[in-house]
Every structure is written in C-alpha cells, then in structure tokens.
C-alpha cells in the first residue's frame, strides 16, 4: 500500500514539474510568436504597398491606353473623312475632264447642257418631272444642232439621293446606292430641232431624284448622198 502511494506521489510530482516547466516556458513562446507575428505583419504591409504600387501603375497604363485609343480613333476618323473628301473631289475632277460625256441634271432648272457622243454633240434641257407608276418621268428636250438626222439612240441614267461629303455615308457606299437603267429609243433626232423624249425613272420617290446623271449613245446617222439628190 505504501508502494502504491509512493508511485502515485511520484507521478503527480513529475506531472507537476512538466506543467511548471511549460508554464515557465510560456513567456518565451509568447515572445517568439509575437516576433513571428511582427514579421508576418511586416510582410503583409510590404505586400499591400506593392499591390498599391501595382494598382497605381495599372491605372496609369490603363489611362495611357485609353488616351492612345482615343487619339487613334480621332486619327482614323480624320483619315476616313479626308479619304472621302479626296474621292469626292477626284470624282468632280474626273467629271470636269470628261466634262460633256455625262451631265448631272437639275430637274428644277430650265437651262440646257451640252452632252457629247461619239457621233456629235447634243443639247439637253429638262421640261419637267411627272409621277409615273412607282417612279417619275423625266421630260427632256434633246436638241440636235447638227445637220444630220440620227436614227435611234440610248440613254443611260443613274439616280438617287445627293451625296453629302460631310455625311455618314461614304462615297463608295453612295455610288453603290445609286439606281441605274439603260433605255433604247427608236425615235429620230431631227436636225435643227428640239426633240421631246420622256425617260422613266423607277422605282423612285421624289426625294430619291436629288441626283440624276445621264449619258447618251448614238450609233446610227441618216445622211443623203449626192446620187440621191441627183
């Protein structure tokens, strides 16, 4: 019995010593953990600072990219407008070079224009514009100032809205939007006369006839030989 009591007492003394040792070591453990915590806090602070620097750099780069994109967009827009203006001016210059090969008709004008063909020049005047089916008839007076009579002819027409060089529609798209037709006439163009001709433009609403361009082709001329006069 005494032996058991001695063993129990020894066990309690040993556990008590270990507990005392652990209690004695607590301040050192706490101090070490505190030092490690400070190190971790320092690392976290450095990481946060680094992240802030990265965010500032990102914001700066993003702002710079946005500025570059804006400048590029402005350059593209300016280049696009310049190209459209150049194409339009080139078209006007080409029209001046081939001045009388085709004419642009103003349906409200009462004047006349010269229109050249391979067999001679003619005069074209507008006598009116009247509704016709799903379009309009362009009433023309075609003057033949020569002494020759022409047997039949062809009129080639293009029409549509007027081109706006400052608008959103490109010159190429505008040209593509124009309607066109080619009409063969059997009427004779008598010499020294104004010859009345109606050209139907359809389909065409009135606001789609802001621009009308016409070319003319003549292939047959009637002449009297000296033998026929004898």
C-alpha positions in Angstrom: 0.0 0.0 0.0 2.8 2.3 0.8 4.4 1.4 -2.5 1.3 2.4 -4.5 1.1 5.7 -2.6 4.7 6.4 -3.4 4.2 5.7 -7.1 1.2 8.0 -7.2 3.1 10.7 -5.4 6.0 10.3 -7.8 3.6 10.6 -10.9 2.0 13.7 -9.5 5.4 15.3 -8.8 6.6 14.5 -12.3 3.5 15.9 -14.0 3.7 18.9 -11.8 7.3 19.5 -12.8 6.4 19.3 -16.5 3.5 21.7 -16.0 5.7 24.1 -14.2 8.3 23.8 -17.0 5.6 24.5 -19.6 4.4 27.5 -17.5 7.9 28.7 -17.2 8.4 28.5 -21.0 5.2 30.3 -21.8 6.7 33.8 -21.9 9.4 32.7 -24.3 6.8 31.0 -26.6 4.6 34.1 -26.5 7.6 36.4 -27.2 8.6 34.2 -30.1 5.1 34.1 -31.5 4.9 37.9 -31.1 8.2 38.3 -33.1 6.9 36.0 -35.8 3.6 37.9 -35.9 5.5 41.2 -36.4 7.5 39.6 -39.2 4.2 38.5 -40.9 2.7 41.9 -40.3 5.7 43.5 -42.0 5.5 41.1 -44.9 1.7 41.8 -45.3 2.4 45.5 -45.1 5.1 45.2 -47.9 2.7 43.2 -50.0 -0.1 45.8 -49.5 2.3 48.5 -50.5 3.4 46.5 -53.6 -0.2 45.9 -54.5 -0.9 49.6 -54.2 2.1 50.4 -56.4 0.9 47.8 -59.0 -2.7 49.3 -58.9 -1.3 52.8 -59.5 0.8 51.5 -62.4 -2.2 49.7 -63.8 -4.4 52.7 -63.5 -1.7 54.8 -65.2 -1.2 52.3 -68.0 -5.0 51.9 -68.5 -5.3 55.7 -68.7 -2.5 55.9 -71.2 -4.1 53.1 -73.3 -7.4 54.9 -73.2 -5.7 58.1 -74.4 -4.0 56.2 -77.2 -7.2 54.6 -78.3 -8.9 58.0 -78.3 -6.1 59.5 -80.4 -6.2 56.6 -82.8 -10.0 56.9 -83.2 -9.6 60.6 -83.9 -6.9 59.9 -86.5 -8.9 57.1 -88.1 -12.0 59.4 -88.3 -9.9 62.3 -89.7 -8.3 59.9 -92.2 -11.7 58.5 -93.2 -13.1 62.0 -93.7 -10.0 63.1 -95.7 -10.3 60.0 -97.9 -14.0 60.6 -98.6 -13.3 64.2 -99.4 -10.5 63.2 -101.8 -12.7 60.6 -103.5 -15.4 63.2 -103.9 -13.0 65.8 -105.3 -11.5 63.2 -107.6 -15.0 62.4 -109.0 -15.6 66.1 -109.6 -12.2 66.5 -111.3 -12.9 63.4 -113.4 -16.3 65.0 -114.4 -14.5 68.2 -115.4 -12.0 66.2 -117.5 -14.9 64.3 -119.2 -17.0 67.4 -118.9 -19.6 66.7 -121.5 -19.5 62.9 -121.6 -22.2 62.8 -118.9 -24.4 65.5 -117.4 -25.9 65.9 -113.9 -29.5 67.1 -114.3 -31.3 69.5 -112.0 -35.0 68.8 -112.5 -35.9 72.3 -111.4 -33.6 74.0 -113.9 -34.8 75.4 -117.2 -31.4 75.7 -118.8 -29.7 73.2 -121.1 -26.4 71.4 -121.1 -24.1 70.0 -123.8 -23.9 66.2 -124.0 -21.3 64.6 -126.2 -21.4 61.3 -128.0 -19.0 59.6 -130.5 -21.1 61.0 -133.4 -21.6 64.5 -132.2 -22.8 66.9 -129.5 -26.4 67.4 -128.4 -28.2 69.8 -126.1 -30.3 68.5 -123.2 -32.9 70.5 -121.3 -35.4 69.5 -118.6 -39.1 70.2 -119.5 -40.5 68.7 -116.2 -40.7 65.8 -113.9 -44.1 64.0 -113.6 -45.2 61.0 -111.5 -45.3 57.7 -113.4 -46.3 54.3 -111.9 -43.9 53.7 -109.0 -41.5 56.4 -110.2 -41.3 59.5 -112.3 -40.9 60.5 -115.9 -38.2 62.9 -116.7 -39.4 65.1 -119.6 -36.5 66.0 -121.8 -35.9 68.2 -124.8 -32.9 66.9 -126.7 -31.6 69.4 -129.2 -29.8 68.2 -132.3 -27.8 71.3 -133.5 -26.2 69.4 -136.4 -27.4 69.0 -140.0 -27.6 65.2 -139.6 -30.6 63.1 -138.5 -30.0 60.3 -136.0 -32.0 57.1 -136.2 -32.5 55.9 -132.6 -30.2 56.4 -129.5 -29.6 55.1 -126.0 -29.9 57.0 -122.7 -28.0 55.7 -119.7 -29.2 57.1 -116.3 -28.2 56.9 -112.7 -30.2 58.4 -109.9 -30.5 58.6 -106.1 -30.1 60.9 -103.2 -27.5 63.6 -103.4 -24.0 62.9 -101.9 -23.1 64.8 -98.8 -19.3 64.9 -98.3 -19.8 65.7 -94.6 -22.3 63.0 -94.0 -22.0 59.5 -92.5 -22.5 57.7 -95.9 -19.2 57.0 -97.6 -18.7 58.0 -101.2 -18.3 54.3 -102.3 -21.5 53.4 -100.5 -23.3 56.3 -102.0 -22.2 55.3 -105.5 -23.3 51.7 -104.8 -26.7 53.0 -103.7 -27.5 54.7 -107.0 -30.1 53.0 -109.2 -29.4 52.8 -112.9 -31.0 51.9 -116.2 -30.3 51.9 -119.9 -33.1 52.7 -122.3 -33.1 52.3 -126.1 -35.2 54.8 -128.1 -36.3 54.3 -131.7 -37.3 58.0 -132.1 -35.3 60.0 -134.7 -33.4 63.1 -133.5 -34.2 65.6 -136.2 -31.6 68.1 -137.2 -32.0 71.7 -136.0 -34.9 70.6 -133.7 -35.7 70.2 -130.0 -36.9 66.6 -129.8 -39.2 65.7 -126.9 -38.2 62.5 -125.0 -39.6 61.0 -121.8 -37.3 58.9 -119.7 -39.0 56.8 -117.0 -37.0 56.5 -113.7 -38.5 53.8 -111.5 -38.6 52.9 -108.7 -38.0 56.4 -107.5 -39.7 58.7 -104.9 -39.2 62.4 -105.4 -36.6 62.7 -102.7 -34.7 59.9 -104.5 -34.2 62.1 -107.5 -31.9 64.6 -105.9 -29.1 63.4 -108.1 -29.7 62.4 -111.8 -26.8 61.7 -114.2 -27.3 60.9 -117.9 -25.1 59.6 -120.7 -26.1 59.2 -124.3 -25.0 56.9 -127.1 -25.8 57.4 -130.8 -24.9 54.8 -133.4 -27.0 55.4 -136.5 -27.0 58.6 -138.6 -29.1 59.3 -141.6 -27.4 61.2 -144.4 -28.4 61.8 -148.0 -25.8 61.0 -150.7 -25.2 63.2 -153.8 -26.6 60.4 -156.0 -29.9 60.5 -154.1 -30.1 64.3 -154.7 -29.5 64.0 -158.5 
